[in-house]
Amino acid sequence: MKKLHLKLLRDIKESKGQFLAIVLVIAVGAFFYAGLITISNDLSAYTEEYFEEHNLADSNVHYSEITGNELSSLEEIEGINKIEARYTFDANQTFEGYKATLKIHTIPQNNEINTIAVTSGSIPSNKEEILLDARYGEEHQYMVGDHITFHTNDGNFDFVISGFGENVEHAFNIEDPSLVLPDYKTYGVAYIHEDRIEEIAGDFYYNELLVDAKEGHDISIISETIEDYSNELPYLYQVNKDRSVSYSAINVTINNNRLMSTVSPLILFMVAAVIIFLTMSRVIDSQRNQIGIMKALGVKDSKILLHYMGYPVLVGIIGSVVGWVITTVTLVNLLNSVIEQTYSLPNFNLSISFYTLFPPIIVSIVFGVIACFFSGRSILKERAAQALRPKPPKKMKKTLVERIPGLWKKLTYGNKLILRNIFLNPKRALASSVGVIVCVILLITAFGFETSMQTIASQINKVYKYDLKVDYKGELTGGNIKLPSEVDQYYSQSTIPIEFVDFPDENNASLIVTEKENNLIQFFDEQNNPVTLDDTGVFVPQSYADEYNISAGDTIKIKLIAPEMKGKSIDIKVAEISTQYTNPSFYSTPAYINSLGVDYKPTSLLVQLNSGADRNNVQNYFEEDPFVDTISDRGDLNKAVDNMIEQNNPVFIMFIVCAVILSFGAMFTISSINIYERTRELATLKVLGYQKNKINRIIFVENIILTTFAIIVALPISGYMYRLVVQALSSTNQQIPDRLGFVTIGLAIILTFVLTIISNLLLRRKVIKIDMIESLKSVE
């Protein structure tokens, strides 16, 4: 057995190029698995413990106002463990050149739901103190003991910072669910003592309830009961835990990574198995005499097979270890950075487990051993005398090209050799195309997603033509609108938060009401043709239409959850499905919304400046207006999309690098096998005086034909796979274009051909080194 082990090492040395190529393919699979399963497992374990430790609320119930006495009936509802009341409001802080928004909660007495994870300092003990979320404090370089001032519509309020912390309810701390990444500079969360409620609200009352359900009770049934009990209360809406932005965003991340950690490695290990099958078929065929001798000496077939199975075992172990080490050194740090940018999770840190090394080893070995078994079982069935004889040549039937009258005779001798070799080994030709097919799929998916991100970024400038959005503290009237001379045109709008009655599992959305003449917002249909608002219905975002199969002409029941709307329900008609890649919202005209019995009260202005305007001066003008609440720049949307692209760039690069490794490994291995199997044929051509460049051309053209075939097969599969990826990553809050452009497909095809050419150039030396005499005497 020791001699067989030495023979295995010698076999690997003789085909070290193929061995290295297979190792790289398996390393890529292990790399994907270890990184993705680590982030899904660690994030799942951490958040499960984090949410339980700080008791994430099962439901948040919102009222315009509710007193402590009115809570008694709600606390008696079956299934409720505890209810805590608090007051929640928005405030602003002004900094040089920009404003920041703070969502402020009061801390309930004997707080046990949504408790704060204090990172430094302490929880407010009196009404003068405030606790800021740690990211917001770090961004503005606040320290414990600093004084801060924020303002609301009712005035300015001063506080002393008592501490910093994070909260489970704001793990994905984002102001607008349509944005991809939090902006800790312009949005934060704070907590104050409830003794300050009366001063800020003008009276002592609450507007939000935190509900903790008993274990085993259905929160949806409890929510329905709460709504029934609230008939005589100023009830607005409620958001269950599964629908909350933070909880749902983290679970989507966990599930997507867990799915990808299973699918991606399996595909790559299957490709490696195909390459191992081809490699072992070549090795076993070339060692027919050695196998025959071993059989003649009495070595059992099982021992011979186990000897050759050592090849995939070594490949699986080495490839998995290499991929795991690369993940540990590079990917873990990258994923840590992505999680830190996206989520507010105190002391969260990814640490790759040593046990993640074993699944890739086991799966790759199993795939490889199966491939080795199928490649060697035929020769092991032969008797020793048969194995000692040369393998009989295959019978060759006429190819399809030969049956076409006159065409075969017109082909050159080299082209005839190419076509005969492909049709002589159709199974090998098909198997050799598998690696290239997967490569094309990966490249098109990566390039397509990158193009989609760029399309989202470019649509901002097509959709939003305004320069500034000015939000006022109250309803807009002729008396409180003051505009600088640099304003070219402006239109009013109002944003109404809505809740879906027909889609109970959906997060809340926004209904934007604006004049149909408003040309500062452009709309496009599914074919990207421009459409305009009219008074016949509402424009519904494509992301919602895809999720809930909504079509033009349908009717949707919604609830208006703004405090002044008092939870009024209306039926809206779908006038058009509009493509909105960023900030998807429902759009209506004042005339249509008024026809439904809703009073339109504009609260914002979209402003377009003339070409020579100084934007900073205009912003300063609006900031000095006492009626103005906040000013936002259209550039904020560009920044959000740029952040999204920047976050996903490492993923695109990783996909492309993996596709390149996979394609190169497959093409290099297959070309090497092709050259080996045709050694006698190529040596004969050399003896006949064929020039080296003509011989290389035969190999090159054959590989180009196989690559072309693989690309043709891969194109429809790539479109399907790309749509699956887009659907997995899309949501109602983010529409991703699912159309592949010709440039994207062309770029992937060109790169695939380039990799084929490079692998051929690297193998030219193998053709040059063919020993004509040894090759021609090998049959004797």
Protein Blocks (a to p, Z undefined) as FASTA:
>chain_A
ZZmmmmmmmmmmmmmmmmmmmmmmmmmmmmmmmmmmmmmmmmmmmmmmmmmmnopafbdc
ddfbdcfklmmmmmmpghiabdcdddddddddddehiacddddddddehiaghpacdfbh
jddfbfkbccddfklmmmnopaehiacddddfkbccddddfbdcddfklmpgcfblkbmb
dcfklgccddddfklmmmmnopacdfbdcddddehiafklmmmmmmmmmmmpccfbdcdf
klpmklmmmmmmmmmmmmmmmmmmmmmmmmmmmmmmmmmmmmmmmmmmmmmmmmmnopaf
klmmmmmmmmmmmmmmmmmmmmmmmmmmmmmmmmmmmmmmmpccehiacdddfklmmmmm
mmmmmmmmmmmmmmmmmmmmpcfklmmpccddddddddfklmpghklmmpcfklmmmmmm
mmmmmmlmmmmmmmmmmmmmmmmmmmmmmmmmmmmmmmmmmmmmcfbdcddfbdcdfklp
ccdfklmbdcdddddddddfklmmbccdddddddfklmkbccddfkopacdddfkbccdd
fklmmmnopaehiacddddfbfklnopacddddfbdcddfbhpacdddfklmmmnopacd
dfbdcddddfkbcfklmmmmmmmpmkbmbdcdfklmmmmmmmmmmmmmmmmmmmmmmmmm
mmmmmmmmmmmmmmmmmmmmmmmmmmnopafklmmmmmmmmmmmmmmmmmmmmmmmmmmm
mmmmmmmmgcfklccdfbdcfklmmmmmmmmmmmmmmmmmmmmmmmmmpcfklmmmmmZZ
